[in-house]
Amino acid sequence: MPQLVPTHVGVLIAACVSMWAVNCVYDLPSSLSEPLRSHLSLSEPRFAYLISLLFTVYSAPNMVLPFFSGPLTLHFGERQVWRMTAACLVLGQVICAFGIQTRQVWMLVLGRVVVGLGGEIIGVLSYDVVTRWYSDKRLSLALAMALGVPRLGAVANAAVLPALVQRYGVPAATWAFGLVPLSLTVLSALYMAPLLGEAAADPGSPFAAGASLAYVRHLSRAYWKLACICVTGYACMNSFGNSAQRFLAAWYFGGDQVAAGKSLSFSYFIAAAFVPFTGVILEMPWFSIPGCLMLSSGVMGVSHLALYLHVFGAAVPLFSLGTANALFGTAYWAGVARTLLVATRTSKPPSSPATPTDQSPLLFGSEELYQQPPIITAPTTMKTPSLTT
């Protein structure tokens, strides 16, 4: 019986749906905004601190997860790790919802920690899976889709959640907008299970523990430059997103949270809708990833300044922010994927002698890797992808 959806397309859809749900949960505190402050009976300064704390504890696991998520995946296999992260997402959101229902701030903070453990790991796994299945064809476009579709979670959050809160109250909106999307993550995990590796990696694989240091040594200078861009770029973008709705409501909409949420969702929608186009642009040989990163960063800086100075109102800066975010995210993650694929090709187990090809300028430390994605075979931890299935 022929498949209704090719396997590689199903993998991309499952990864996008999983990350869409994660984005819905990630932005919940900022979208609940003033109604959550009233529900918890907190003063403005304490609530501002709480919002920052909720996003901090979500992201804090990233400080230590790289030292554990890789070995866990190697030891238990991607299938088990994907299941555990999906379980963390659901459990953490249940704790958050109970914390809001009972007005227990400590429970809300604890739930965000658990959600962060699952959300950050499943994000890495999603991009890893997409990269492996599309490493030989349309990598930039596939990663663009994996980045753009999940951003629709922020669109739904900013556009729908304030209206739900206004009609049904904070606790009911939290339960509905948390657990309904995460049920799709569970379904995606069930779909992905047969396609993911169940056992540990082959000892001869460059992903094995004995070759991990050699693998790091093969990461090019471009990768470490991208790591610095990640710290500086996303520190600015995420900080704005944490308080954007309250900022727009106070400065442009007279305190109307629903109107501010709809305006913010417009920017998120533009960021999601333009991502496929930026992915196609990056497939063209005359566009470079460094140039796109510089252009998008400049546009974001000008847009933020225009918002602060009340130039052109809110619509024009938010539109330009959305387009710049789409270009920045697509270029950044495509660059990371390509540098990692290059490192995978050039890294060898300690027992394997290097070949002249491994040391070619194109594959090691060359900026040309931004322009030409390499072709690799799938690691043994996953069933071999086929773009013809």
ROGUKOL-512355 format. One record per residue (C-alpha): residue in one letter; y, x, z. Coordinates in nm, 4 decimals, always signed. Each point is the difference from the previous one (the first is absolute). Layout:
code	v	u	w
A	Y	X	Z
...
END
This chain:
code	v	u	w
M	+0.0000	+0.0000	+0.0000
P	+0.3336	+0.1561	-0.1042
Q	+0.2554	+0.0707	+0.2676
L	+0.3047	-0.2261	+0.0145
V	+0.2143	+0.2930	+0.1163
P	-0.0744	+0.3665	-0.0849
T	-0.0915	+0.1999	+0.3073
H	+0.2960	+0.2364	-0.0215
V	+0.2371	-0.2979	-0.0231
G	-0.1693	-0.1620	+0.3003
V	+0.0444	+0.3212	+0.1991
L	+0.3717	+0.0028	-0.0788
I	+0.0370	-0.3677	+0.0931
A	-0.1863	+0.0464	+0.3293
A	+0.2149	+0.3014	+0.0936
C	+0.3194	-0.1882	-0.0872
V	-0.1016	-0.3068	+0.2010
S	-0.0884	+0.2121	+0.3036
M	+0.3340	+0.1765	-0.0035
W	+0.1863	-0.3270	-0.0669
A	-0.1389	-0.1348	+0.3261
V	+0.0897	+0.3214	+0.1839
N	+0.3594	-0.0285	-0.1240
C	+0.0154	-0.3596	+0.1232
V	-0.1018	+0.1110	+0.3481
Y	+0.2128	+0.3156	-0.0002
D	+0.3315	-0.1829	-0.0504
L	-0.0660	-0.2838	+0.2458
P	+0.2279	+0.1239	+0.2827
S	+0.3052	+0.0467	-0.2216
S	-0.0533	-0.3331	-0.1809
L	-0.0346	-0.1902	+0.3300
S	+0.3338	+0.1545	+0.0994
E	+0.2319	-0.2092	+0.2218
P	-0.2491	-0.2840	+0.0641
L	-0.2386	+0.2563	+0.1509
R	+0.2782	+0.1333	+0.2242
S	+0.0730	-0.3515	+0.1237
H	-0.3697	-0.0723	+0.0483
L	-0.0464	+0.3137	+0.2110
S	+0.3334	-0.0549	+0.1840
L	+0.1194	+0.3554	-0.0644
S	+0.3554	+0.1298	-0.0182
E	+0.1297	+0.1500	-0.3258
P	-0.0374	+0.3651	+0.1114
R	-0.3510	-0.0525	+0.1389
F	-0.1095	-0.1880	-0.3101
A	+0.1372	+0.2699	-0.2315
Y	-0.1967	+0.2557	+0.2005
L	-0.3131	-0.2177	-0.0169
I	+0.0202	-0.0325	-0.3790
S	+0.0304	+0.3771	-0.0369
L	-0.2888	+0.0463	+0.2427
L	-0.2252	-0.2415	-0.1909
F	+0.0467	+0.1914	-0.3243
T	-0.0306	+0.3339	+0.1780
V	-0.3339	-0.0792	+0.1645
Y	-0.1274	-0.1332	-0.3325
S	+0.0801	+0.3307	-0.1702
A	-0.0735	+0.2317	+0.2950
P	-0.3763	+0.0203	-0.0774
N	+0.0972	+0.1833	-0.3186
M	+0.0762	+0.3013	+0.2179
V	-0.3693	+0.0452	+0.0826
L	-0.1931	-0.2126	-0.2513
P	-0.0184	+0.2718	-0.2684
F	-0.2066	+0.2098	+0.2409
F	-0.2519	-0.2808	+0.0594
S	-0.0054	-0.2398	-0.2960
G	-0.1319	+0.2627	-0.2433
P	-0.2871	+0.1183	+0.2237
L	-0.0810	-0.3619	+0.0863
T	-0.0263	-0.0869	-0.3671
L	-0.2157	+0.3048	-0.0659
H	-0.2308	-0.0786	+0.2912
F	-0.0359	-0.3783	-0.0264
G	+0.0825	-0.0587	-0.3661
E	+0.2871	-0.1921	-0.1534
R	-0.1781	-0.3346	+0.0307
Q	-0.0190	+0.0114	+0.3803
V	+0.3538	+0.1343	+0.0381
W	+0.1372	-0.2783	-0.2223
R	-0.1778	-0.2585	+0.2160
M	+0.1325	+0.1553	+0.3213
T	+0.3572	+0.0065	-0.1264
A	-0.0179	-0.3639	-0.1104
A	-0.1310	-0.0892	+0.3466
C	+0.2892	+0.1925	+0.1615
L	+0.2509	-0.1927	-0.2086
V	-0.1379	-0.3382	+0.1002
L	-0.0472	+0.0923	+0.3669
G	+0.3475	+0.1530	+0.0254
Q	+0.1687	-0.3019	-0.1531
V	-0.1890	-0.2347	+0.2345
I	+0.1293	+0.2046	+0.2949
C	+0.3542	-0.0171	-0.1402
A	-0.0214	-0.3750	-0.0469
F	-0.1291	-0.0466	+0.3568
G	+0.2819	+0.2204	+0.1267
I	+0.2619	-0.2145	-0.1738
Q	-0.1724	-0.3218	+0.1063
T	-0.0004	+0.1061	+0.3675
R	+0.3321	+0.1933	-0.0181
Q	-0.1707	+0.3236	+0.1075
V	+0.1896	+0.2902	-0.1556
W	-0.2604	+0.2593	+0.1020
M	-0.2688	-0.1936	-0.1864
L	+0.2197	-0.0146	-0.3089
V	+0.0469	+0.3777	+0.0101
L	-0.3742	+0.0584	+0.0529
G	-0.0833	-0.2223	-0.2952
R	+0.2344	+0.1959	-0.2253
V	-0.1764	+0.3224	+0.0965
V	-0.3368	-0.1453	-0.1026
V	+0.1447	-0.1449	-0.3208
G	+0.1474	+0.3412	-0.0804
L	-0.3386	+0.1672	+0.0400
G	-0.1498	-0.2320	-0.2594
G	+0.2979	-0.0379	-0.2317
E	+0.0685	+0.3681	-0.0535
I	-0.3636	+0.0964	-0.0635
I	-0.0706	-0.2897	-0.2358
G	+0.3115	+0.0940	-0.1947
V	-0.1265	+0.3540	-0.0524
L	-0.3460	-0.1275	-0.0956
S	+0.1472	-0.2470	-0.2492
Y	+0.1999	+0.2652	-0.1834
D	-0.2985	+0.2354	+0.0130
V	-0.2306	-0.2593	-0.1573
V	+0.2500	-0.0885	-0.2730
T	+0.0569	+0.3684	-0.0770
R	-0.3723	+0.0644	-0.0426
W	-0.0616	-0.2987	-0.2236
Y	+0.3015	+0.0690	-0.2204
S	+0.0129	+0.3802	+0.0151
D	-0.0763	+0.0306	-0.3705
K	+0.2126	-0.2823	-0.1384
R	+0.3320	-0.1687	+0.0807
L	+0.0263	+0.1508	+0.3463
S	+0.3759	-0.0516	+0.0319
L	-0.0234	-0.3639	-0.1084
A	-0.2914	-0.0737	+0.2348
L	+0.1793	+0.1577	+0.2958
A	+0.3144	-0.1887	-0.0963
M	-0.1923	-0.3272	+0.0218
A	-0.1525	+0.1062	+0.3329
L	+0.3520	+0.0644	+0.1259
G	+0.1813	-0.2973	-0.1538
V	-0.2342	-0.2894	+0.0761
P	-0.0168	+0.0784	+0.3749
R	+0.3802	-0.0129	+0.0110
L	-0.0279	-0.3707	-0.0749
G	-0.1167	-0.0238	+0.3611
A	+0.3490	+0.1020	+0.1079
V	+0.1403	-0.2559	-0.2467
A	-0.2081	-0.2793	+0.1510
N	+0.0853	+0.1188	+0.3487
A	+0.3755	+0.0012	-0.0507
A	+0.0108	-0.3214	-0.2048
V	-0.2549	-0.2231	+0.1737
L	-0.0298	+0.1106	+0.3628
P	+0.3566	-0.0897	+0.1141
A	-0.0470	-0.3516	-0.1368
L	-0.3368	-0.0333	+0.1761
V	+0.1552	+0.1168	+0.3256
Q	+0.2831	-0.2489	-0.0354
R	-0.2447	-0.2870	-0.0531
Y	-0.3026	+0.0843	+0.2165
G	+0.1220	+0.2596	+0.2500
V	-0.0680	+0.3688	+0.0503
P	-0.3593	-0.0135	+0.1401
A	-0.1374	-0.2283	-0.2733
A	+0.1672	+0.2004	-0.2767
T	-0.1402	+0.3233	+0.1445
W	-0.3549	-0.1331	+0.0093
A	+0.0186	-0.1433	-0.3529
F	+0.1766	+0.2892	-0.1693
G	-0.2147	+0.2600	+0.1709
L	-0.3562	-0.1238	-0.0213
V	+0.0087	-0.1818	-0.3347
P	+0.0910	+0.3148	-0.2003
L	-0.2429	+0.2137	+0.1999
S	-0.2847	-0.2332	-0.0925
L	+0.0578	+0.1232	-0.3565
T	-0.0348	+0.3579	+0.1246
V	-0.3408	-0.0883	+0.1440
L	-0.1065	-0.1551	-0.3316
S	+0.1201	+0.3094	-0.1853
A	-0.2007	+0.2203	+0.2362
L	-0.3114	-0.2063	-0.0747
Y	+0.0588	+0.0401	-0.3731
M	+0.0574	+0.3741	+0.0266
A	-0.3008	+0.0661	+0.2248
P	-0.2609	+0.0398	-0.2795
L	+0.2344	+0.2340	-0.1901
L	+0.0735	+0.2398	+0.2853
G	-0.2116	+0.2871	+0.1238
E	-0.2170	-0.0754	+0.3037
A	-0.1075	+0.3539	+0.0972
A	+0.1863	+0.3191	+0.0699
A	+0.1268	+0.2205	-0.2785
D	-0.2253	+0.2451	-0.1740
P	+0.0231	+0.3402	+0.1763
G	+0.0789	+0.1566	-0.3357
S	+0.2972	-0.2296	-0.0579
P	+0.3534	+0.1370	+0.0374
F	+0.0554	-0.2891	+0.2395
A	-0.2630	+0.1296	+0.2429
A	+0.1122	+0.1378	+0.3363
G	-0.0911	+0.3589	-0.0821
A	+0.2298	+0.0004	-0.2993
S	+0.2933	-0.1807	+0.1595
L	+0.2069	+0.3135	+0.0624
A	-0.0667	+0.1229	-0.3526
Y	+0.1086	-0.3401	-0.1299
V	+0.3291	+0.0219	+0.1917
R	+0.0616	+0.3473	-0.1391
H	-0.0268	-0.1398	-0.3512
L	+0.2772	-0.2533	+0.0582
S	+0.2855	+0.1080	-0.2225
R	+0.3604	+0.0524	+0.0994
A	+0.0780	-0.3297	-0.1714
Y	-0.2138	-0.1807	+0.2592
W	+0.1899	+0.1504	+0.2936
K	+0.3311	-0.0806	-0.1644
L	-0.1148	-0.3598	-0.0324
A	-0.0970	+0.0026	+0.3683
C	+0.3565	+0.0968	+0.0923
I	+0.1359	-0.2726	-0.2288
C	-0.2259	-0.2496	+0.1775
V	+0.1436	+0.0888	+0.3413
T	+0.3634	-0.0199	-0.1088
G	-0.0220	-0.2824	-0.2544
Y	-0.2159	-0.2483	+0.1856
A	+0.1784	+0.0718	+0.3267
C	+0.3127	-0.1466	-0.1584
M	-0.1664	-0.2878	-0.1867
N	-0.2150	-0.1182	+0.2901
S	+0.2881	+0.0226	+0.2469
F	+0.2088	-0.2289	-0.2189
G	-0.2868	-0.2448	-0.0440
N	-0.0516	-0.0288	+0.3755
S	+0.3462	-0.1517	+0.0518
A	+0.1040	-0.1112	-0.3493
Q	-0.0330	-0.3741	+0.0614
R	+0.2092	+0.0070	+0.3178
F	+0.2563	+0.2244	-0.1707
L	+0.0358	-0.2339	-0.2999
A	+0.0172	-0.3061	+0.2234
A	+0.2771	+0.1496	+0.2127
W	+0.2070	+0.1556	-0.2808
Y	-0.0475	-0.2376	-0.2939
F	-0.1469	-0.3357	+0.1073
G	+0.1741	-0.0924	+0.3254
G	-0.3132	+0.0393	+0.2106
D	-0.2225	-0.2153	-0.2270
Q	-0.3411	+0.1685	+0.0252
V	-0.1627	-0.2204	-0.2654
A	+0.2664	+0.0834	-0.2583
A	-0.0184	+0.3681	+0.0893
G	-0.3797	-0.0063	-0.0320
K	+0.0180	-0.1574	-0.3462
S	+0.2585	+0.2564	-0.1092
L	-0.2160	+0.2848	+0.1279
S	-0.3083	-0.1453	-0.1696
F	+0.1910	+0.0225	-0.3293
S	+0.0224	+0.3785	+0.0416
Y	-0.3682	+0.0221	+0.0937
F	-0.0941	-0.2124	-0.3006
I	+0.1958	+0.2260	-0.2346
A	-0.1732	+0.3035	+0.1560
A	-0.3397	-0.1598	-0.0631
A	+0.0718	-0.1436	-0.3454
F	+0.1426	+0.3222	-0.1419
V	-0.2883	+0.2192	+0.1169
P	-0.2276	-0.0653	-0.3035
F	+0.2858	+0.0925	-0.2347
T	+0.0658	+0.3223	+0.1889
G	-0.3726	+0.0749	-0.0167
V	+0.0096	-0.0372	-0.3795
I	+0.3115	+0.2204	-0.0147
L	-0.1743	+0.2763	+0.1951
E	-0.2848	-0.0029	-0.2540
M	+0.2515	+0.1084	-0.2671
P	+0.0159	+0.3772	-0.0507
W	+0.3808	+0.0266	+0.0089
F	+0.0348	-0.1376	+0.3566
S	-0.0612	+0.2376	+0.2907
I	-0.0864	-0.0921	+0.3565
P	+0.2598	+0.2358	+0.1569
G	+0.2729	-0.1484	-0.2190
C	-0.0978	-0.3556	+0.0952
L	+0.0023	+0.0916	+0.3699
M	+0.3489	+0.1495	-0.0271
L	+0.1358	-0.2969	-0.1960
S	-0.1443	-0.2626	+0.2360
S	+0.1241	+0.1840	+0.3097
G	+0.3530	+0.0131	-0.1399
V	-0.0032	-0.3714	-0.0864
M	-0.1228	-0.0881	+0.3502
G	+0.2764	+0.2044	+0.1602
V	+0.2713	-0.1698	-0.2064
S	-0.1511	-0.3445	+0.0692
H	-0.0035	+0.0507	+0.3763
L	+0.3612	+0.1174	-0.0103
A	+0.0972	-0.3091	-0.2013
L	-0.1674	-0.2256	+0.2567
Y	+0.1847	+0.1689	+0.2833
L	+0.3379	-0.0159	-0.1755
H	-0.0459	-0.3635	-0.1127
V	+0.0321	+0.1001	-0.3656
F	-0.1382	-0.2495	-0.2592
G	-0.1334	-0.2247	+0.2782
A	-0.3669	+0.0117	+0.0979
A	-0.1777	-0.0943	-0.3244
V	+0.0884	+0.3028	-0.2147
P	-0.0842	+0.2682	+0.2612
L	-0.3246	-0.1789	+0.0891
F	-0.0975	-0.0168	-0.3678
S	+0.0663	+0.3709	-0.0505
L	-0.1878	+0.0779	+0.3234
G	-0.3000	-0.1918	-0.1303
T	-0.0073	+0.1825	-0.3326
A	+0.0483	+0.3375	+0.1691
N	-0.2779	-0.0720	+0.2508
A	-0.2354	-0.0909	-0.2850
L	+0.0745	+0.3215	-0.1864
F	-0.0148	+0.2179	+0.3122
G	-0.3294	-0.1414	+0.1282
T	-0.1743	+0.0166	-0.3367
A	+0.1134	+0.3546	-0.0726
Y	-0.0777	+0.1237	+0.3503
W	-0.3539	-0.1359	+0.0294
A	-0.0885	+0.0974	-0.3569
G	+0.1129	+0.3534	+0.0814
V	-0.2081	+0.0116	+0.3181
A	-0.3096	-0.1300	-0.1787
R	+0.0293	+0.2525	-0.2793
T	+0.0487	+0.2958	+0.2333
L	-0.3071	-0.1059	+0.1983
L	-0.2057	-0.0384	-0.3170
V	+0.1051	+0.3490	-0.1040
A	-0.1011	+0.1356	+0.3420
T	-0.3359	-0.1761	-0.0323
R	-0.0676	+0.1671	-0.3337
T	+0.0989	+0.3446	+0.1209
S	-0.1634	-0.0036	+0.3455
K	-0.3573	+0.1227	+0.0223
P	-0.2535	+0.0235	+0.2834
P	-0.0121	+0.3441	+0.1630
S	-0.3282	+0.0797	-0.1766
S	+0.1288	-0.0876	-0.3459
P	+0.1685	+0.2782	-0.1979
A	+0.3357	-0.0752	-0.1528
T	+0.0293	-0.0254	-0.3741
P	+0.2912	+0.1057	-0.2187
T	+0.0784	-0.3660	-0.0628
D	+0.0526	-0.0549	+0.3707
Q	+0.2868	+0.2472	+0.0034
S	+0.1778	-0.1201	-0.3134
P	+0.3753	-0.0565	+0.0394
L	-0.0315	-0.3663	-0.0945
L	-0.2430	-0.0744	+0.2805
F	+0.1427	+0.2088	+0.2812
G	+0.3584	-0.0035	+0.1160
S	+0.1499	-0.1090	-0.3295
E	+0.2658	-0.2648	-0.0323
E	-0.1746	-0.1087	-0.3215
L	-0.2414	-0.1994	+0.2116
Y	+0.2750	-0.2609	+0.0272
Q	-0.0260	-0.0603	-0.3716
Q	-0.3741	+0.0114	-0.0672
P	-0.2480	-0.1692	+0.2340
P	-0.3342	+0.1832	+0.0192
I	-0.3429	-0.1536	-0.0489
I	-0.2559	+0.0186	+0.2789
T	-0.3319	-0.1605	+0.0728
A	-0.0463	-0.2260	+0.2989
P	-0.1154	+0.1662	+0.3248
T	-0.3462	-0.0796	+0.1261
T	+0.1394	-0.2193	+0.2793
M	+0.0608	-0.2749	-0.2532
K	-0.1951	-0.1516	-0.2828
T	+0.1101	+0.1535	-0.3269
P	+0.2822	-0.2057	-0.1528
S	-0.0227	-0.1141	-0.3562
L	+0.2947	-0.1440	-0.1864
T	-0.2330	-0.1838	-0.2336
T	-0.1704	-0.2140	+0.2656
END
